[in-house]
C-alpha cells in the first residue's frame, strides 16, 4: 500500500522598507562632457501601481534605488539647467539589478525627453540564471499546477522525480539537480527570503498557486555571497502584487474515469475500470484596497487573495496473498509445490530417532506427517483460527508456472487525496521610502486509501507522517 503525507504549513511576513525585494535600479547621470551631475532628482515610477520612489545622485553622479518589486517602471532624472529625461517601459525582473545611465542635454527642466527602454543586461550581479516570466507560468500546461516544475526549462537543470507525481504537495524541488549540484541541494526562496522547510532536502515550506506567482528566477551559478550556503542552484520566486486595476481569474481542471481507458493490469486480473477523478479549482483576485466612502487605496494600498482546492481519487491496484478456505480449518490436502508435487505438513509432537541401521536417515531425528495432510481441529489455536477467519477468499488464480498461493487476491483500492491552499497578501506604501507587506499562506494535504466494496476486511487508515508550522518575520528600517 502506498501512503503519502498529511502535511500542513503556514507562512507570514511583515516588513518595513522591505528587504525581501532584491530588485533595484542603479546607474550614473552625466552631462554632455561626461562629468557626473550631483544632486540630480531621480524618480522611479511603477507603471502598474503609480507608486513613486525618489532619491538623488551622489556628488559623483551615481544613484541606487533598492528594494523594488518586479514590474514595469519609468525612471526619470531632473536637474537644473538640463532637460528632464524619462526612460519608460523598463521591465525589472526578479533578482535583477538594472543599470540605467543618463547623459543629460542642456536645456530647461520643463523640456522632456522620453525614451522607451530596450532589453537590459543585468550588469550589477555576477550570478547566471534564467527568469521564468509570468506568461510562461500562466500559459504553459502544468499537471496539477506546480510552478517549480518549469525550472526544467532552464539550461543546466535536471529533474529526477517521478513524472506521475508533479502536484504541488509532491515536493518536486527535492528532485531538482541544478548545474550538477545534486538533488536536494537547491536554495529555495520566496520574495527574497528562505522558503525551505525544516525537513531539509529542498523541501519547500509554502507552495503558491500558479495564479498568485508573478515570476521566478533559476540561478544556476549563485556567485553572490547571499547564496553561498547552497551547493546547487537557487530558485527565487516572487508573488504578484495588486495594482490600481481589479484583476481576477476562476479556473477548474476536470478529469473523470469515463474519459480513461482501462488499465492493462485491470484487464489482466479481470477487474473493471478503476475509479479515477481529479477536481482542481480555484480563484484569484487582486487590486487596490477600496472601501466605498471610507478609504481609497489607489496608488497606495493593494491586496491579493487566492484560494485553491484539489481533490483526486487515484487508481491503485493491490495484489496480496491470502490462505485458501480449507487451510483455516487445517485442511492442507491440496497443498502442492510448483514442479515438486505435494508438500507435507509434519506433526511436531511425533519427533523420534530413526533406529533402522539400513535406513539412510539412521541415527537422525524425524517427525511424522499428518494423515492426509489434515491438522486435527483440536490441534489448532482458537486465537489463530479467529484471526485467519478475517482473511477474504482468493479471487484470482495465478498462472500454472507460478506459485498458486502467492498473489491470489487482487482488489482495487483507490487512494483519495485532498489538498487546499489559501493565500492573502497586502502591500501598503507609507511614503516613497517606506513600505509594508503582510503575507499569509496556508496549505494542507491528506492522503488515505478509500474503502473497497470487494474487501471490507483490509484495514483503512489515515496516514499522518509530518506536520510543520512556520511563520518567519523580518523587519528593517
FENNORKA-V788157 format. One record per backbone hydrogen bond with DSSP energy under -0.5 kcal/mol. NH is the residue of the N-H (numbers start at 1). CO is the residue of the C=O. If there is no record, write none. Layout:
nh = {NH;NH}
co = {CO;CO}
This chain:
nh = {3;7;7;9;11;13;15;17;21;22;23;24;25;26;27;29;30;31;34;37;38;39;40;41;42;43;44;45;45;46;46;47;47;50;53;55;57;58;61;63;65;66;68;71;73;74;75;76;76;77;78;82;83;84;84;85;86;87;88;88;90;91;92;92;93;96;98;98;99;100;100;101;102;104;107;111;113;115;117;117;123;124;128;130;132;133;137;138;139;140;144;145;146;147;149;150;151;152;153;154;157;158;158;160;165;166;168;170;171;174;175;176;177;178;179;179;181;184;185;187;188;189;190;191;193;195;197;200;203;204;205;208;212;213;214;215;216;217;218;219;219;220;220;221;223;227;228;230;232;234;235;236;236;237;237;238;240;243;244;247;249;251;253;255;257;259;260;267;268;269;270;270;271;277;278;279;280;281;282;283;284;285;286;287;289;290;291;292;294;295;297;297;300;301;302;303;304;305;306;307;308;309;310;311;312;313;314;314;318;318;319;320;327;328;328;329;330;331;332;332;335;337;340;341;343;346;347;348;350;351;352;354;355;357;359;362;363;364;366;370;373;374;375;375;379;380;385;386;387;388;389;390;391;395;396;398;402;406;409;411;413;413;415;416;417;418;419;420;421;422;423;424;425;426;427;428;429;430;430;431;436;437;438;439;440;441;442;443;444;445;446;448;449;450;452;455;461;463;464;466;468;470;474;476}
co = {1;5;445;443;441;439;437;435;18;20;68;96;65;98;63;61;102;35;31;29;36;57;37;78;55;76;53;43;74;44;51;45;72;46;44;42;40;62;58;27;25;64;23;92;90;45;87;43;74;85;41;79;105;108;111;77;113;75;86;115;73;89;71;90;91;93;24;96;121;26;98;99;28;30;81;108;84;86;88;115;121;97;221;218;216;131;133;134;135;136;142;142;143;145;146;147;148;149;150;151;154;156;177;175;162;164;144;167;168;171;172;173;158;176;156;177;178;176;182;233;186;235;193;237;190;188;203;197;200;202;195;206;209;210;238;238;132;236;130;217;234;128;218;128;221;224;225;227;185;219;187;217;234;189;235;215;212;245;48;286;284;282;280;278;276;256;257;263;264;265;266;267;266;313;255;311;253;309;251;307;249;305;247;303;301;288;295;290;291;291;289;295;297;297;427;287;425;285;423;283;421;281;419;279;417;277;312;415;316;411;317;409;324;324;325;326;327;326;330;373;332;341;337;337;335;344;368;346;347;348;366;364;353;355;356;359;354;361;352;345;370;371;330;373;376;377;381;382;383;384;385;387;388;408;408;396;399;403;320;318;316;411;314;448;312;446;310;444;308;442;306;440;304;438;302;436;300;428;434;434;428;15;426;13;424;11;422;9;420;7;418;416;461;414;455;452;459;447;462;6;8;10;14;16}
